[in-house]
Amino acid sequence: MNRPRLNPRKLLLSKWTAVEPSNREKHFIVSRLIEDEAGVVHAVELEAVHSHRLQVLPWRELADIRRWLIGWR
């Protein structure tokens, strides 16, 4: 399976499924883009749909198909 090509500017409000859920958290939504002073996106804030817990990770980690799937499945 090929790794998805992602545009960091289009990630806001996108939906993701964790391949290996933890703490009953399987579905996530990108709630915020984290940019540097130049406006370059370097991380995203993911919100768990079930618990509303927030986590920050580099946006390129979403391209790892061993950890994340696009959409809710």
mmCIF file of the N, C-alpha and C atoms, coordinates in Angstrom:
data_MODEL
# 
_entry.id   MODEL 
# 
loop_
_atom_site.group_PDB 
_atom_site.id 
_atom_site.type_symbol 
_atom_site.label_atom_id 
_atom_site.label_alt_id 
_atom_site.label_comp_id 
_atom_site.label_asym_id 
_atom_site.label_entity_id 
_atom_site.label_seq_id 
_atom_site.pdbx_PDB_ins_code 
_atom_site.Cartn_x 
_atom_site.Cartn_y 
_atom_site.Cartn_z 
_atom_site.occupancy 
_atom_site.B_iso_or_equiv 
_atom_site.pdbx_formal_charge 
_atom_site.auth_seq_id 
_atom_site.auth_comp_id 
_atom_site.auth_asym_id 
_atom_site.auth_atom_id 
_atom_site.pdbx_PDB_model_num 
ATOM 1   N N  . MET A 1 1  ? 0.847   -1.176 0.000  1.00 0.00 ? 1  MET A N  1 
ATOM 2   C CA . MET A 1 1  ? 0.000   0.000  0.000  1.00 0.00 ? 1  MET A CA 1 
ATOM 3   C C  . MET A 1 1  ? 0.891   1.236  0.000  1.00 0.00 ? 1  MET A C  1 
ATOM 4   N N  . ASN A 1 2  ? 0.557   2.186  -0.843 1.00 0.00 ? 2  ASN A N  1 
ATOM 5   C CA . ASN A 1 2  ? 1.349   3.403  -0.946 1.00 0.00 ? 2  ASN A CA 1 
ATOM 6   C C  . ASN A 1 2  ? 1.007   4.387  0.153  1.00 0.00 ? 2  ASN A C  1 
ATOM 7   N N  . ARG A 1 3  ? 1.974   5.158  0.497  1.00 0.00 ? 3  ARG A N  1 
ATOM 8   C CA . ARG A 1 3  ? 1.782   6.176  1.518  1.00 0.00 ? 3  ARG A CA 1 
ATOM 9   C C  . ARG A 1 3  ? 1.053   7.361  0.879  1.00 0.00 ? 3  ARG A C  1 
ATOM 10  N N  . PRO A 1 4  ? 0.055   7.932  1.562  1.00 0.00 ? 4  PRO A N  1 
ATOM 11  C CA . PRO A 1 4  ? -0.714  9.030  0.966  1.00 0.00 ? 4  PRO A CA 1 
ATOM 12  C C  . PRO A 1 4  ? 0.103   10.312 0.864  1.00 0.00 ? 4  PRO A C  1 
ATOM 13  N N  . ARG A 1 5  ? -0.141  11.068 -0.198 1.00 0.00 ? 5  ARG A N  1 
ATOM 14  C CA . ARG A 1 5  ? 0.481   12.385 -0.342 1.00 0.00 ? 5  ARG A CA 1 
ATOM 15  C C  . ARG A 1 5  ? -0.411  13.371 0.383  1.00 0.00 ? 5  ARG A C  1 
ATOM 16  N N  . LEU A 1 6  ? 0.168   14.107 1.300  1.00 0.00 ? 6  LEU A N  1 
ATOM 17  C CA . LEU A 1 6  ? -0.609  15.028 2.118  1.00 0.00 ? 6  LEU A CA 1 
ATOM 18  C C  . LEU A 1 6  ? -0.185  16.463 1.867  1.00 0.00 ? 6  LEU A C  1 
ATOM 19  N N  . ASN A 1 7  ? -1.167  17.346 1.805  1.00 0.00 ? 7  ASN A N  1 
ATOM 20  C CA . ASN A 1 7  ? -0.920  18.777 1.740  1.00 0.00 ? 7  ASN A CA 1 
ATOM 21  C C  . ASN A 1 7  ? -1.220  19.310 3.140  1.00 0.00 ? 7  ASN A C  1 
ATOM 22  N N  . PRO A 1 8  ? -0.227  19.819 3.870  1.00 0.00 ? 8  PRO A N  1 
ATOM 23  C CA . PRO A 1 8  ? -0.464  20.229 5.256  1.00 0.00 ? 8  PRO A CA 1 
ATOM 24  C C  . PRO A 1 8  ? -1.524  21.318 5.391  1.00 0.00 ? 8  PRO A C  1 
ATOM 25  N N  . ARG A 1 9  ? -1.705  22.153 4.387  1.00 0.00 ? 9  ARG A N  1 
ATOM 26  C CA . ARG A 1 9  ? -2.713  23.215 4.442  1.00 0.00 ? 9  ARG A CA 1 
ATOM 27  C C  . ARG A 1 9  ? -4.139  22.668 4.394  1.00 0.00 ? 9  ARG A C  1 
ATOM 28  N N  . LYS A 1 10 ? -4.319  21.465 3.879  1.00 0.00 ? 10 LYS A N  1 
ATOM 29  C CA . LYS A 1 10 ? -5.655  20.886 3.737  1.00 0.00 ? 10 LYS A CA 1 
ATOM 30  C C  . LYS A 1 10 ? -5.990  19.889 4.843  1.00 0.00 ? 10 LYS A C  1 
ATOM 31  N N  . LEU A 1 11 ? -5.155  19.788 5.852  1.00 0.00 ? 11 LEU A N  1 
ATOM 32  C CA . LEU A 1 11 ? -5.383  18.818 6.923  1.00 0.00 ? 11 LEU A CA 1 
ATOM 33  C C  . LEU A 1 11 ? -6.410  19.275 7.950  1.00 0.00 ? 11 LEU A C  1 
ATOM 34  N N  . LEU A 1 12 ? -6.634  20.576 8.075  1.00 0.00 ? 12 LEU A N  1 
ATOM 35  C CA . LEU A 1 12 ? -7.554  21.079 9.096  1.00 0.00 ? 12 LEU A CA 1 
ATOM 36  C C  . LEU A 1 12 ? -8.935  20.450 8.921  1.00 0.00 ? 12 LEU A C  1 
ATOM 37  N N  . LEU A 1 13 ? -9.475  19.912 10.011 1.00 0.00 ? 13 LEU A N  1 
ATOM 38  C CA . LEU A 1 13 ? -10.775 19.245 10.090 1.00 0.00 ? 13 LEU A CA 1 
ATOM 39  C C  . LEU A 1 13 ? -10.826 17.915 9.338  1.00 0.00 ? 13 LEU A C  1 
ATOM 40  N N  . SER A 1 14 ? -9.673  17.382 8.928  1.00 0.00 ? 14 SER A N  1 
ATOM 41  C CA . SER A 1 14 ? -9.668  16.065 8.294  1.00 0.00 ? 14 SER A CA 1 
ATOM 42  C C  . SER A 1 14 ? -9.824  14.982 9.364  1.00 0.00 ? 14 SER A C  1 
ATOM 43  N N  . LYS A 1 15 ? -10.332 13.827 8.947  1.00 0.00 ? 15 LYS A N  1 
ATOM 44  C CA . LYS A 1 15 ? -10.634 12.732 9.869  1.00 0.00 ? 15 LYS A CA 1 
ATOM 45  C C  . LYS A 1 15 ? -9.631  11.606 9.672  1.00 0.00 ? 15 LYS A C  1 
ATOM 46  N N  . TRP A 1 16 ? -9.230  10.986 10.802 1.00 0.00 ? 16 TRP A N  1 
ATOM 47  C CA . TRP A 1 16 ? -8.209  9.948  10.785 1.00 0.00 ? 16 TRP A CA 1 
ATOM 48  C C  . TRP A 1 16 ? -8.602  8.806  11.712 1.00 0.00 ? 16 TRP A C  1 
ATOM 49  N N  . THR A 1 17 ? -8.176  7.596  11.360 1.00 0.00 ? 17 THR A N  1 
ATOM 50  C CA . THR A 1 17 ? -8.400  6.409  12.178 1.00 0.00 ? 17 THR A CA 1 
ATOM 51  C C  . THR A 1 17 ? -7.053  5.839  12.600 1.00 0.00 ? 17 THR A C  1 
ATOM 52  N N  . ALA A 1 18 ? -6.908  5.595  13.893 1.00 0.00 ? 18 ALA A N  1 
ATOM 53  C CA . ALA A 1 18 ? -5.688  4.966  14.404 1.00 0.00 ? 18 ALA A CA 1 
ATOM 54  C C  . ALA A 1 18 ? -5.724  3.479  14.063 1.00 0.00 ? 18 ALA A C  1 
ATOM 55  N N  . VAL A 1 19 ? -4.643  2.955  13.509 1.00 0.00 ? 19 VAL A N  1 
ATOM 56  C CA . VAL A 1 19 ? -4.567  1.536  13.160 1.00 0.00 ? 19 VAL A CA 1 
ATOM 57  C C  . VAL A 1 19 ? -4.590  0.689  14.427 1.00 0.00 ? 19 VAL A C  1 
ATOM 58  N N  . GLU A 1 20 ? -3.900  1.143  15.473 1.00 0.00 ? 20 GLU A N  1 
ATOM 59  C CA . GLU A 1 20 ? -3.885  0.444  16.759 1.00 0.00 ? 20 GLU A CA 1 
ATOM 60  C C  . GLU A 1 20 ? -4.434  1.378  17.830 1.00 0.00 ? 20 GLU A C  1 
ATOM 61  N N  . PRO A 1 21 ? -5.755  1.351  18.058 1.00 0.00 ? 21 PRO A N  1 
ATOM 62  C CA . PRO A 1 21 ? -6.354  2.259  19.042 1.00 0.00 ? 21 PRO A CA 1 
ATOM 63  C C  . PRO A 1 21 ? -5.848  1.992  20.457 1.00 0.00 ? 21 PRO A C  1 
ATOM 64  N N  . SER A 1 22 ? -5.792  3.066  21.241 1.00 0.00 ? 22 SER A N  1 
ATOM 65  C CA . SER A 1 22 ? -5.457  2.928  22.654 1.00 0.00 ? 22 SER A CA 1 
ATOM 66  C C  . SER A 1 22 ? -6.461  3.746  23.453 1.00 0.00 ? 22 SER A C  1 
ATOM 67  N N  . ASN A 1 23 ? -6.810  3.271  24.629 1.00 0.00 ? 23 ASN A N  1 
ATOM 68  C CA . ASN A 1 23 ? -7.779  3.935  25.510 1.00 0.00 ? 23 ASN A CA 1 
ATOM 69  C C  . ASN A 1 23 ? -9.106  4.190  24.803 1.00 0.00 ? 23 ASN A C  1 
ATOM 70  N N  . ARG A 1 24 ? -9.543  3.233  23.981 1.00 0.00 ? 24 ARG A N  1 
ATOM 71  C CA . ARG A 1 24 ? -10.800 3.341  23.229 1.00 0.00 ? 24 ARG A CA 1 
ATOM 72  C C  . ARG A 1 24 ? -10.826 4.556  22.305 1.00 0.00 ? 24 ARG A C  1 
ATOM 73  N N  . GLU A 1 25 ? -9.669  5.070  21.963 1.00 0.00 ? 25 GLU A N  1 
ATOM 74  C CA . GLU A 1 25 ? -9.573  6.211  21.056 1.00 0.00 ? 25 GLU A CA 1 
ATOM 75  C C  . GLU A 1 25 ? -9.124  5.701  19.691 1.00 0.00 ? 25 GLU A C  1 
ATOM 76  N N  . LYS A 1 26 ? -10.051 5.669  18.770 1.00 0.00 ? 26 LYS A N  1 
ATOM 77  C CA . LYS A 1 26 ? -9.766  5.158  17.436 1.00 0.00 ? 26 LYS A CA 1 
ATOM 78  C C  . LYS A 1 26 ? -9.905  6.254  16.386 1.00 0.00 ? 26 LYS A C  1 
ATOM 79  N N  . HIS A 1 27 ? -10.906 7.107  16.548 1.00 0.00 ? 27 HIS A N  1 
ATOM 80  C CA . HIS A 1 27 ? -11.189 8.147  15.564 1.00 0.00 ? 27 HIS A CA 1 
ATOM 81  C C  . HIS A 1 27 ? -10.720 9.510  16.059 1.00 0.00 ? 27 HIS A C  1 
ATOM 82  N N  . PHE A 1 28 ? -10.085 10.247 15.138 1.00 0.00 ? 28 PHE A N  1 
ATOM 83  C CA . PHE A 1 28 ? -9.520  11.558 15.463 1.00 0.00 ? 28 PHE A CA 1 
ATOM 84  C C  . PHE A 1 28 ? -9.869  12.557 14.374 1.00 0.00 ? 28 PHE A C  1 
ATOM 85  N N  . ILE A 1 29 ? -9.871  13.832 14.755 1.00 0.00 ? 29 ILE A N  1 
ATOM 86  C CA . ILE A 1 29 ? -10.068 14.920 13.810 1.00 0.00 ? 29 ILE A CA 1 
ATOM 87  C C  . ILE A 1 29 ? -8.958  15.947 14.037 1.00 0.00 ? 29 ILE A C  1 
ATOM 88  N N  . VAL A 1 30 ? -8.433  16.495 12.956 1.00 0.00 ? 30 VAL A N  1 
ATOM 89  C CA . VAL A 1 30 ? -7.396  17.527 13.073 1.00 0.00 ? 30 VAL A CA 1 
ATOM 90  C C  . VAL A 1 30 ? -8.095  18.822 13.469 1.00 0.00 ? 30 VAL A C  1 
ATOM 91  N N  . SER A 1 31 ? -7.860  19.282 14.691 1.00 0.00 ? 31 SER A N  1 
ATOM 92  C CA . SER A 1 31 ? -8.558  20.459 15.212 1.00 0.00 ? 31 SER A CA 1 
ATOM 93  C C  . SER A 1 31 ? -7.774  21.751 15.049 1.00 0.00 ? 31 SER A C  1 
ATOM 94  N N  . ARG A 1 32 ? -6.458  21.641 14.791 1.00 0.00 ? 32 ARG A N  1 
ATOM 95  C CA . ARG A 1 32 ? -5.650  22.861 14.660 1.00 0.00 ? 32 ARG A CA 1 
ATOM 96  C C  . ARG A 1 32 ? -4.365  22.543 13.916 1.00 0.00 ? 32 ARG A C  1 
ATOM 97  N N  . LEU A 1 33 ? -3.912  23.507 13.107 1.00 0.00 ? 33 LEU A N  1 
ATOM 98  C CA . LEU A 1 33 ? -2.605  23.425 12.456 1.00 0.00 ? 33 LEU A CA 1 
ATOM 99  C C  . LEU A 1 33 ? -1.640  24.279 13.253 1.00 0.00 ? 33 LEU A C  1 
ATOM 100 N N  . ILE A 1 34 ? -0.464  23.772 13.527 1.00 0.00 ? 34 ILE A N  1 
ATOM 101 C CA . ILE A 1 34 ? 0.540   24.515 14.288 1.00 0.00 ? 34 ILE A CA 1 
ATOM 102 C C  . ILE A 1 34 ? 1.620   24.962 13.313 1.00 0.00 ? 34 ILE A C  1 
ATOM 103 N N  . GLU A 1 35 ? 1.764   26.284 13.200 1.00 0.00 ? 35 GLU A N  1 
ATOM 104 C CA . GLU A 1 35 ? 2.674   26.878 12.223 1.00 0.00 ? 35 GLU A CA 1 
ATOM 105 C C  . GLU A 1 35 ? 3.818   27.590 12.919 1.00 0.00 ? 35 GLU A C  1 
ATOM 106 N N  . ASP A 1 36 ? 4.922   27.770 12.174 1.00 0.00 ? 36 ASP A N  1 
ATOM 107 C CA . ASP A 1 36 ? 6.019   28.582 12.687 1.00 0.00 ? 36 ASP A CA 1 
ATOM 108 C C  . ASP A 1 36 ? 5.774   30.038 12.296 1.00 0.00 ? 36 ASP A C  1 
ATOM 109 N N  . GLU A 1 37 ? 6.740   30.905 12.582 1.00 0.00 ? 37 GLU A N  1 
ATOM 110 C CA . GLU A 1 37 ? 6.584   32.338 12.321 1.00 0.00 ? 37 GLU A CA 1 
ATOM 111 C C  . GLU A 1 37 ? 6.404   32.642 10.838 1.00 0.00 ? 37 GLU A C  1 
ATOM 112 N N  . ALA A 1 38 ? 6.950   31.797 9.983  1.00 0.00 ? 38 ALA A N  1 
ATOM 113 C CA . ALA A 1 38 ? 6.859   32.006 8.534  1.00 0.00 ? 38 ALA A CA 1 
ATOM 114 C C  . ALA A 1 38 ? 5.555   31.460 7.953  1.00 0.00 ? 38 ALA A C  1 
ATOM 115 N N  . GLY A 1 39 ? 4.725   30.848 8.789  1.00 0.00 ? 39 GLY A N  1 
ATOM 116 C CA . GLY A 1 39 ? 3.458   30.300 8.325  1.00 0.00 ? 39 GLY A CA 1 
ATOM 117 C C  . GLY A 1 39 ? 3.548   28.891 7.772  1.00 0.00 ? 39 GLY A C  1 
ATOM 118 N N  . VAL A 1 40 ? 4.669   28.225 8.015  1.00 0.00 ? 40 VAL A N  1 
ATOM 119 C CA . VAL A 1 40 ? 4.855   26.848 7.546  1.00 0.00 ? 40 VAL A CA 1 
ATOM 120 C C  . VAL A 1 40 ? 4.297   25.890 8.599  1.00 0.00 ? 40 VAL A C  1 
ATOM 121 N N  . VAL A 1 41 ? 3.419   24.996 8.180  1.00 0.00 ? 41 VAL A N  1 
ATOM 122 C CA . VAL A 1 41 ? 2.830   24.014 9.099  1.00 0.00 ? 41 VAL A CA 1 
ATOM 123 C C  . VAL A 1 41 ? 3.889   22.985 9.468  1.00 0.00 ? 41 VAL A C  1 
ATOM 124 N N  . HIS A 1 42 ? 4.092   22.786 10.777 1.00 0.00 ? 42 HIS A N  1 
ATOM 125 C CA . HIS A 1 42 ? 5.059   21.773 11.210 1.00 0.00 ? 42 HIS A CA 1 
ATOM 126 C C  . HIS A 1 42 ? 4.436   20.718 12.107 1.00 0.00 ? 42 HIS A C  1 
ATOM 127 N N  . ALA A 1 43 ? 3.212   20.945 12.586 1.00 0.00 ? 43 ALA A N  1 
ATOM 128 C CA . ALA A 1 43 ? 2.546   19.955 13.435 1.00 0.00 ? 43 ALA A CA 1 
ATOM 129 C C  . ALA A 1 43 ? 1.036   20.158 13.350 1.00 0.00 ? 43 ALA A C  1 
ATOM 130 N N  . VAL A 1 44 ? 0.305   19.148 13.817 1.00 0.00 ? 44 VAL A N  1 
ATOM 131 C CA . VAL A 1 44 ? -1.152  19.233 13.888 1.00 0.00 ? 44 VAL A CA 1 
ATOM 132 C C  . VAL A 1 44 ? -1.595  18.847 15.293 1.00 0.00 ? 44 VAL A C  1 
ATOM 133 N N  . GLU A 1 45 ? -2.747  19.349 15.676 1.00 0.00 ? 45 GLU A N  1 
ATOM 134 C CA . GLU A 1 45 ? -3.361  18.963 16.940 1.00 0.00 ? 45 GLU A CA 1 
ATOM 135 C C  . GLU A 1 45 ? -4.520  18.038 16.601 1.00 0.00 ? 45 GLU A C  1 
ATOM 136 N N  . LEU A 1 46 ? -4.458  16.812 17.104 1.00 0.00 ? 46 LEU A N  1 
ATOM 137 C CA . LEU A 1 46 ? -5.509  15.824 16.882 1.00 0.00 ? 46 LEU A CA 1 
ATOM 138 C C  . LEU A 1 46 ? -6.399  15.751 18.107 1.00 0.00 ? 46 LEU A C  1 
ATOM 139 N N  . GLU A 1 47 ? -7.707  15.705 17.874 1.00 0.00 ? 47 GLU A N  1 
ATOM 140 C CA . GLU A 1 47 ? -8.664  15.559 18.966 1.00 0.00 ? 47 GLU A CA 1 
ATOM 141 C C  . GLU A 1 47 ? -9.361  14.210 18.831 1.00 0.00 ? 47 GLU A C  1 
ATOM 142 N N  . ALA A 1 48 ? -9.316  13.427 19.896 1.00 0.00 ? 48 ALA A N  1 
ATOM 143 C CA . ALA A 1 48 ? -10.001 12.136 19.904 1.00 0.00 ? 48 ALA A CA 1 
ATOM 144 C C  . ALA A 1 48 ? -11.503 12.385 19.954 1.00 0.00 ? 48 ALA A C  1 
ATOM 145 N N  . VAL A 1 49 ? -12.245 11.725 19.080 1.00 0.00 ? 49 VAL A N  1 
ATOM 146 C CA . VAL A 1 49 ? -13.689 11.937 19.012 1.00 0.00 ? 49 VAL A CA 1 
ATOM 147 C C  . VAL A 1 49 ? -14.365 11.411 20.269 1.00 0.00 ? 49 VAL A C  1 
ATOM 148 N N  . HIS A 1 50 ? -13.910 10.284 20.779 1.00 0.00 ? 50 HIS A N  1 
ATOM 149 C CA . HIS A 1 50 ? -14.548 9.648  21.938 1.00 0.00 ? 50 HIS A CA 1 
ATOM 150 C C  . HIS A 1 50 ? -14.313 10.427 23.238 1.00 0.00 ? 50 HIS A C  1 
ATOM 151 N N  . SER A 1 51 ? -13.078 10.806 23.505 1.00 0.00 ? 51 SER A N  1 
ATOM 152 C CA . SER A 1 51 ? -12.738 11.407 24.802 1.00 0.00 ? 51 SER A CA 1 
ATOM 153 C C  . SER A 1 51 ? -12.414 12.895 24.731 1.00 0.00 ? 51 SER A C  1 
ATOM 154 N N  . HIS A 1 52 ? -12.282 13.442 23.541 1.00 0.00 ? 52 HIS A N  1 
ATOM 155 C CA . HIS A 1 52 ? -11.906 14.853 23.321 1.00 0.00 ? 52 HIS A CA 1 
ATOM 156 C C  . HIS A 1 52 ? -10.498 15.165 23.833 1.00 0.00 ? 52 HIS A C  1 
ATOM 157 N N  . ARG A 1 53 ? -9.697  14.129 24.036 1.00 0.00 ? 53 ARG A N  1 
ATOM 158 C CA . ARG A 1 53 ? -8.305  14.337 24.428 1.00 0.00 ? 53 ARG A CA 1 
ATOM 159 C C  . ARG A 1 53 ? -7.537  14.890 23.237 1.00 0.00 ? 53 ARG A C  1 
ATOM 160 N N  . LEU A 1 54 ? -6.623  15.817 23.515 1.00 0.00 ? 54 LEU A N  1 
ATOM 161 C CA . LEU A 1 54 ? -5.828  16.444 22.460 1.00 0.00 ? 54 LEU A CA 1 
ATOM 162 C C  . LEU A 1 54 ? -4.413  15.894 22.470 1.00 0.00 ? 54 LEU A C  1 
ATOM 163 N N  . GLN A 1 55 ? -3.847  15.759 21.284 1.00 0.00 ? 55 GLN A N  1 
ATOM 164 C CA . GLN A 1 55 ? -2.440  15.387 21.168 1.00 0.00 ? 55 GLN A CA 1 
ATOM 165 C C  . GLN A 1 55 ? -1.853  16.124 19.973 1.00 0.00 ? 55 GLN A C  1 
ATOM 166 N N  . VAL A 1 56 ? -0.580  16.464 20.087 1.00 0.00 ? 56 VAL A N  1 
ATOM 167 C CA . VAL A 1 56 ? 0.124   17.173 19.021 1.00 0.00 ? 56 VAL A CA 1 
ATOM 168 C C  . VAL A 1 56 ? 1.156   16.228 18.429 1.00 0.00 ? 56 VAL A C  1 
ATOM 169 N N  . LEU A 1 57 ? 1.214   16.181 17.098 1.00 0.00 ? 57 LEU A N  1 
ATOM 170 C CA . LEU A 1 57 ? 2.234   15.386 16.444 1.00 0.00 ? 57 LEU A CA 1 
ATOM 171 C C  . LEU A 1 57 ? 2.641   16.043 15.131 1.00 0.00 ? 57 LEU A C  1 
ATOM 172 N N  . PRO A 1 58 ? 3.852   15.771 14.667 1.00 0.00 ? 58 PRO A N  1 
ATOM 173 C CA . PRO A 1 58 ? 4.283   16.318 13.375 1.00 0.00 ? 58 PRO A CA 1 
ATOM 174 C C  . PRO A 1 58 ? 3.328   15.843 12.276 1.00 0.00 ? 58 PRO A C  1 
ATOM 175 N N  . TRP A 1 59 ? 2.934   16.728 11.379 1.00 0.00 ? 59 TRP A N  1 
ATOM 176 C CA . TRP A 1 59 ? 1.923   16.381 10.381 1.00 0.00 ? 59 TRP A CA 1 
ATOM 177 C C  . TRP A 1 59 ? 2.378   15.250 9.467  1.00 0.00 ? 59 TRP A C  1 
ATOM 178 N N  . ARG A 1 60 ? 3.668   15.082 9.268  1.00 0.00 ? 60 ARG A N  1 
ATOM 179 C CA . ARG A 1 60 ? 4.158   14.017 8.386  1.00 0.00 ? 60 ARG A CA 1 
ATOM 180 C C  . ARG A 1 60 ? 3.920   12.618 8.969  1.00 0.00 ? 60 ARG A C  1 
ATOM 181 N N  . GLU A 1 61 ? 3.705   12.519 10.272 1.00 0.00 ? 61 GLU A N  1 
ATOM 182 C CA . GLU A 1 61 ? 3.424   11.210 10.877 1.00 0.00 ? 61 GLU A CA 1 
ATOM 183 C C  . GLU A 1 61 ? 2.093   10.642 10.397 1.00 0.00 ? 61 GLU A C  1 
ATOM 184 N N  . LEU A 1 62 ? 1.183   11.502 9.947  1.00 0.00 ? 62 LEU A N  1 
ATOM 185 C CA . LEU A 1 62 ? -0.100  11.017 9.443  1.00 0.00 ? 62 LEU A CA 1 
ATOM 186 C C  . LEU A 1 62 ? 0.061   10.213 8.154  1.00 0.00 ? 62 LEU A C  1 
ATOM 187 N N  . ALA A 1 63 ? 1.178   10.356 7.477  1.00 0.00 ? 63 ALA A N  1 
ATOM 188 C CA . ALA A 1 63 ? 1.430   9.608  6.241  1.00 0.00 ? 63 ALA A CA 1 
ATOM 189 C C  . ALA A 1 63 ? 1.896   8.179  6.512  1.00 0.00 ? 63 ALA A C  1 
ATOM 190 N N  . ASP A 1 64 ? 2.133   7.827  7.780  1.00 0.00 ? 64 ASP A N  1 
ATOM 191 C CA . ASP A 1 64 ? 2.582   6.478  8.137  1.00 0.00 ? 64 ASP A CA 1 
ATOM 192 C C  . ASP A 1 64 ? 1.372   5.543  8.158  1.00 0.00 ? 64 ASP A C  1 
ATOM 193 N N  . ILE A 1 65 ? 1.227   4.720  7.116  1.00 0.00 ? 65 ILE A N  1 
ATOM 194 C CA . ILE A 1 65 ? 0.052   3.856  7.005  1.00 0.00 ? 65 ILE A CA 1 
ATOM 195 C C  . ILE A 1 65 ? 0.056   2.724  8.029  1.00 0.00 ? 65 ILE A C  1 
ATOM 196 N N  . ARG A 1 66 ? 1.164   2.536  8.729  1.00 0.00 ? 66 ARG A N  1 
ATOM 197 C CA . ARG A 1 66 ? 1.189   1.546  9.813  1.00 0.00 ? 66 ARG A CA 1 
ATOM 198 C C  . ARG A 1 66 ? 0.522   2.089  11.066 1.00 0.00 ? 66 ARG A C  1 
ATOM 199 N N  . ARG A 1 67 ? 0.338   3.423  11.149 1.00 0.00 ? 67 ARG A N  1 
ATOM 200 C CA . ARG A 1 67 ? -0.257  4.049  12.337 1.00 0.00 ? 67 ARG A CA 1 
ATOM 201 C C  . ARG A 1 67 ? -1.581  4.747  12.063 1.00 0.00 ? 67 ARG A C  1 
ATOM 202 N N  . TRP A 1 68 ? -1.752  5.303  10.842 1.00 0.00 ? 68 TRP A N  1 
ATOM 203 C CA . TRP A 1 68 ? -2.922  6.141  10.556 1.00 0.00 ? 68 TRP A CA 1 
ATOM 204 C C  . TRP A 1 68 ? -3.557  5.793  9.217  1.00 0.00 ? 68 TRP A C  1 
ATOM 205 N N  . LEU A 1 69 ? -4.898  5.830  9.179  1.00 0.00 ? 69 LEU A N  1 
ATOM 206 C CA . LEU A 1 69 ? -5.666  5.677  7.947  1.00 0.00 ? 69 LEU A CA 1 
ATOM 207 C C  . LEU A 1 69 ? -6.497  6.935  7.749  1.00 0.00 ? 69 LEU A C  1 
ATOM 208 N N  . ILE A 1 70 ? -6.628  7.368  6.499  1.00 0.00 ? 70 ILE A N  1 
ATOM 209 C CA . ILE A 1 70 ? -7.437  8.551  6.203  1.00 0.00 ? 70 ILE A CA 1 
ATOM 210 C C  . ILE A 1 70 ? -8.911  8.194  6.344  1.00 0.00 ? 70 ILE A C  1 
ATOM 211 N N  . GLY A 1 71 ? -9.673  9.072  6.975  1.00 0.00 ? 71 GLY A N  1 
ATOM 212 C CA . GLY A 1 71 ? -11.105 8.860  7.164  1.00 0.00 ? 71 GLY A CA 1 
ATOM 213 C C  . GLY A 1 71 ? -11.391 8.045  8.412  1.00 0.00 ? 71 GLY A C  1 
ATOM 214 N N  . TRP A 1 72 ? -12.670 7.812  8.666  1.00 0.00 ? 72 TRP A N  1 
ATOM 215 C CA . TRP A 1 72 ? -13.086 7.007  9.820  1.00 0.00 ? 72 TRP A CA 1 
ATOM 216 C C  . TRP A 1 72 ? -13.518 5.648  9.318  1.00 0.00 ? 72 TRP A C  1 
ATOM 217 N N  . ARG A 1 73 ? -12.896 4.600  9.869  1.00 0.00 ? 73 ARG A N  1 
ATOM 218 C CA . ARG A 1 73 ? -13.210 3.228  9.442  1.00 0.00 ? 73 ARG A CA 1 
ATOM 219 C C  . ARG A 1 73 ? -13.544 2.366  10.620 1.00 0.00 ? 73 ARG A C  1 
# 
